[in-house]
Amino acid sequence: MSKTQRFKRVGKLKQPIFTTEPEHETRPSLRSKSVTIRAKPKPKPKLNPFPISDIPVDKLTILPPEFCQIDSLDLAPRLLGKLLRKDDVVLQITEVEAYRPNDSACHGRFGITARTAPVFGAGGHAYVYLCYGLHSMLNIVADKEGVGAAVLIRSCAPICGLETIQQRRGQKTDKPVLLSGPGKVFIG
């Protein structure tokens, strides 16, 4: 299975996990023209409000590809609060960063290469790349095929599978540390 197909599409519950839609703030990135969008902090939620056995898996829906086939700046806030699922791990997206082909930090800025070909695919696919030879960075490809835009998943909150995440990382630590940066989100 190729890296662009290792994750199921970003899903959401038919019934929301939280009763209110998460508010978000937008701030420009200092290193490029990209925009970082973070969910505003909420009061401290329970560590694991929905154990894996309590999540109605049959109620999760896979988002259609058309959901992601819009400009990356429009897609980024729409991804906040959506769920990523692999095996028994379910993560809620809490921070994203949008990249367009004209951004100096976008992998699509120099055109299609063997390494960047997935980011030029149709919106909705996962694009995972290795940063500095250390960190796997998870992106959701945005826009139409051939554009070369993506949204970096910078941070997530574990909904289920915290023990699995700790086991995969070899760390017994709190959840904010486990998923607090873009190189820590990839759960493959």
C-alpha positions as CSV (number, residue, x, y, z in Angstrom):
1,M,0.0,0.0,0.0
2,S,1.5,3.4,-1.0
3,K,2.1,6.1,1.6
4,T,-0.7,8.2,0.1
5,Q,-3.2,5.5,0.8
6,R,-2.2,4.4,4.3
7,F,-4.8,6.5,6.1
8,K,-8.6,6.5,5.7
9,R,-9.9,9.8,4.7
10,V,-10.6,12.3,7.4
11,G,-13.9,11.3,9.0
12,K,-16.4,12.8,11.2
13,L,-19.2,11.5,13.4
14,K,-22.7,12.0,12.2
15,Q,-23.3,13.3,15.7
16,P,-20.7,15.8,16.9
17,I,-18.3,14.7,19.8
18,F,-18.7,18.1,21.4
19,T,-21.9,20.1,21.5
20,T,-20.3,23.2,20.1
21,E,-18.3,23.7,17.0
22,P,-14.7,24.5,17.9
23,E,-13.8,28.1,17.4
24,H,-10.5,28.8,15.8
25,E,-8.0,31.6,15.3
26,T,-5.9,32.3,12.3
27,R,-2.3,33.7,12.4
28,P,0.3,34.2,9.7
29,S,3.3,32.0,9.8
30,L,6.6,33.8,10.3
31,R,8.6,31.6,7.9
32,S,6.4,31.8,4.8
33,K,3.1,33.0,3.3
34,S,1.3,30.1,4.9
35,V,-1.4,30.4,7.5
36,T,-1.6,28.4,10.7
37,I,-5.0,27.8,12.2
38,R,-5.5,26.6,15.8
39,A,-8.5,25.6,17.7
40,K,-9.0,27.9,20.7
41,P,-8.4,26.1,24.0
42,K,-11.4,24.7,25.7
43,P,-11.8,23.9,29.3
44,K,-9.9,20.8,30.3
45,P,-11.7,17.8,28.8
46,K,-11.6,14.3,30.2
47,L,-8.4,12.4,29.1
48,N,-10.3,9.9,27.0
49,P,-14.0,10.8,26.8
50,F,-14.8,8.0,24.4
51,P,-13.0,4.7,24.9
52,I,-12.6,2.8,21.6
53,S,-15.5,0.5,22.5
54,D,-17.8,3.5,23.0
55,I,-17.1,5.1,19.6
56,P,-19.9,4.1,17.2
57,V,-17.6,3.1,14.3
58,D,-20.6,2.5,12.1
59,K,-21.6,6.1,12.6
60,L,-18.2,7.4,11.3
61,T,-18.4,8.6,7.7
62,I,-15.6,8.9,5.2
63,L,-15.6,12.4,3.7
64,P,-16.0,12.5,0.0
65,P,-13.0,13.6,-2.1
66,E,-14.9,16.7,-3.1
67,F,-14.6,18.0,0.5
68,C,-10.9,18.5,0.0
69,Q,-10.9,19.7,-3.6
70,I,-11.0,23.4,-2.6
71,D,-8.3,26.0,-2.0
72,S,-6.0,25.0,0.8
73,L,-6.7,28.2,2.7
74,D,-10.4,27.3,2.7
75,L,-9.8,23.6,3.5
76,A,-7.6,24.3,6.6
77,P,-10.4,25.6,8.9
78,R,-12.8,23.0,7.6
79,L,-10.4,20.2,8.8
80,L,-10.4,21.5,12.4
81,G,-12.3,19.1,14.6
82,K,-12.4,16.3,12.0
83,L,-11.2,12.8,13.0
84,L,-8.3,10.7,11.7
85,R,-8.5,7.0,12.4
86,K,-6.1,4.1,12.0
87,D,-6.6,0.8,13.8
88,D,-7.7,1.6,17.3
89,V,-6.3,5.2,17.3
90,V,-8.7,8.1,16.7
91,L,-7.3,11.6,16.6
92,Q,-9.1,14.9,16.5
93,I,-7.4,17.6,14.3
94,T,-6.7,20.7,16.5
95,E,-4.1,22.7,14.4
96,V,-3.4,22.9,10.7
97,E,-1.3,24.9,8.3
98,A,-2.2,25.6,4.7
99,Y,0.3,25.7,1.8
100,R,-0.3,26.9,-1.7
101,P,2.1,26.4,-4.7
102,N,3.3,30.1,-4.4
103,D,4.4,29.6,-0.7
104,S,8.2,29.3,-0.3
105,A,7.7,26.4,2.1
106,C,5.3,24.5,-0.2
107,H,6.6,21.3,-1.8
108,G,4.7,22.1,-4.9
109,R,6.5,25.4,-5.6
110,F,9.1,23.8,-8.0
111,G,6.7,21.6,-9.9
112,I,6.2,17.8,-10.0
113,T,9.2,15.6,-9.0
114,A,9.2,12.0,-7.9
115,R,9.1,13.1,-4.3
116,T,6.4,15.7,-4.7
117,A,4.1,13.9,-7.2
118,P,1.5,13.0,-4.5
119,V,0.9,16.6,-3.6
120,F,-0.1,17.3,-7.2
121,G,-2.9,14.6,-7.0
122,A,-6.5,15.3,-6.5
123,G,-7.5,16.7,-3.1
124,G,-8.3,14.3,-0.3
125,H,-5.2,12.1,-0.3
126,A,-2.7,11.9,2.5
127,Y,0.8,13.2,1.6
128,V,3.4,12.0,4.1
129,Y,7.0,13.1,3.7
130,L,10.1,12.8,5.9
131,C,11.4,16.2,7.2
132,Y,15.1,16.5,8.0
133,G,15.3,12.7,7.9
134,L,13.6,12.4,11.3
135,H,9.9,13.4,11.3
136,S,7.1,12.1,9.2
137,M,4.8,15.0,8.3
138,L,1.2,14.3,7.5
139,N,-0.5,16.5,5.0
140,I,-4.0,16.4,3.3
141,V,-3.7,17.2,-0.4
142,A,-6.0,20.1,-1.3
143,D,-7.5,21.5,-4.5
144,K,-7.8,20.0,-8.0
145,E,-5.4,17.6,-9.5
146,G,-2.2,19.3,-10.7
147,V,-2.4,22.3,-8.4
148,G,0.2,21.2,-5.8
149,A,-1.4,22.5,-2.5
150,A,-1.8,20.8,0.8
151,V,-2.8,21.3,4.5
152,L,-0.2,20.2,7.1
153,I,-1.8,18.5,10.1
154,R,0.2,20.2,12.9
155,S,-1.4,18.9,16.0
156,C,-4.1,16.5,17.1
157,A,-5.9,15.4,20.3
158,P,-6.2,11.7,21.0
159,I,-9.8,10.5,21.3
160,C,-9.0,6.8,21.5
161,G,-6.0,4.6,21.5
162,L,-3.7,6.7,23.8
163,E,-2.1,3.4,25.0
164,T,-1.4,2.4,21.4
165,I,0.3,5.8,20.6
166,Q,2.4,5.5,23.7
167,Q,3.4,1.9,22.8
168,R,4.3,2.9,19.2
169,R,6.5,5.8,20.5
170,G,8.0,3.9,23.4
171,Q,6.9,6.7,25.7
172,K,4.6,6.8,28.7
173,T,3.8,10.4,28.8
174,D,0.9,12.8,28.7
175,K,-1.1,13.2,25.5
176,P,-0.2,16.9,24.9
177,V,3.4,16.0,24.6
178,L,2.7,13.0,22.3
179,L,0.9,14.9,19.6
180,S,1.9,18.5,20.1
181,G,3.8,19.1,16.9
182,P,3.7,18.3,13.1
183,G,6.3,15.6,13.3
184,K,4.4,13.9,16.1
185,V,1.0,13.5,14.4
186,F,1.8,10.7,11.9
187,I,0.3,7.5,13.5
188,G,1.5,5.0,10.9
